Amino acid sequence: MAIGERDLMGGFAKGLKVLEAFGPERQRLSITEAAETSGLDRATARRCLLTLAELGYADYDGKFFSLTPKILRIGHAWLSATPLPVLLQPHLDQLSERVGHSASASILDNSEIVYVARASQKRVMSINLMPGSRLPAYSASMGRVLLAALTDAEVELILSASTLKAHTPRTLTDPGLLKAEISRVREQGYAVIDQELEIGLCSIAVPIRNDRGRVLAAVNVGAPAAVLPAAELAAHCLPAMLDLQARLKPLLP
């Protein structure tokens, strides 16, 4: 369905841009910072922030704005409306118990993955991952699995729109090497990350398809590299992950 410009609400779109300016590293923003991050002029960013504060979605201390827990209502509406997290959670719990490490599920949102379910054995990353958490797709095992489900042209667009920074000395940031790795993931059916997101963490991911072959999500297992090195992940985790993959296939829409 084609949507004309007259059908769009410009103010609403600008408000969403300001909301997206907040993040793990930008939890408190001044008007100037919000304008710079969102790409809006200062006056527009100010009106959006003051509106969010008036409606209870943000706190304002006279200089900085920060989001309030009320903002979770927006994300919760999606989580409660889609069956995917509910379908995945018990299978993730079983997978985590079987392999003895944390398991997660995510979907692709442009150049990032969004966690939709998680079964945690113990914390292995310095950041606290939970449903709604985001990571860059290019450097995450689930991200590479989800990118592998796309065409080469789509992968090119996403990598071009991504800020390819090195989280650790092991992170792949060269676009050519990343495209080659994504092609390899596409061929072998799973992705392994060896301390590219964080030193000491490795992970393995597989795609989750419905019975028509469409990739709807990805599931991974993360483990401390000192306990389960990347070279041993496939032997230890892949059989259980492929079992989960097969069980979910007929259940997904």
Residue, then its C-alpha position, 0 to 999 in steps of 0.5 A: m500500500a502506497i502512503g502519500e505525504r499528506d497521510l503522514m504526521g510529521g510531528f509524530a515522526k519527529g517525536l519518534k526520532v527524539l525517542e530513538a536518540f536515547g540509548p544505553e550510552r545516552q540515558r540523559l540528554s540535553i536539548t542540544e544533544a537530542a537535536e544533534t543525535s536526532g538530526l532535528d533543529r534545537a527548537t523542534a527537539r525541545r518541543c518534542l522533549l517537553t511533550l514527552a515530559e508533559l505526558g510522563y514519558a520523560d523526566y526533566d531536571g531543568k537541563f537534562f531529559s531522561l526516559t521514565p518507565k512509562i516508555l516501556r508501555i510502547g515496547h510491551a504493546w508489541l511484545s504482548a501482541t506477537p506470539l513469538p516471545v511466548l512461543l520461544q521462551p520455553h524452548l530457550d529455557q530447555l536449551s539453556e538447561r541442556v547446554g548449561h549456558s545462557a540462550s537468547a532469541s532476537i529479530l532483525d531491526n534494520s542494522e541492529i538485533v533486538y532481543v525478544a526472549r532470554a534464558s540466563q544461566k549466569r551473566v557472561m557479558s558486562i552489559n545486562l541483556m534482556p528483551g528489548s536490548r539491542l546489539p549491532a547486527y554485524s558483530a553479533s552471532m544472531g545478527r550474522v545469522l539474520l543477515a545471512a537470510l537476506t540477499d547480498a544487496e540487502v546485506e550491502l545496504i545494512l552494512s553501509a548504514s552501520t557504524l562498523k566499529a571495533h568493540t574488541p581487537r577481534t571484531l570484524t569491521d572490514p566490509g569485504l571480510l564481513k560479507a565473506e563471513i556472512s556468506r559462509v554463515r549462509e552456507q553452513g547454517y550457523a554463526v560463531i563469534d569469538q570475542e568480537l562483542e566483548i573479550g571473554l565471550c563467545s557465542i553460536a547462533v542458528p536461524i529459526r524458520n517457519d514451515r515455509g522456510r522464512v527466517l523469523a528469528a535467531v537463537n544463540v548460546g553464549a558462553p565464557a571463552a575460558v569455559l567453552p572456547a569458540a572452537e568447541l561451541a558447535a560440537h557442544c551446542l549445535p545438536a541441541m540447537l538444531d533440535l530446537q530449530a526443528r521443533l519450532k519450525p511447525l509451530l511458527p506462523 
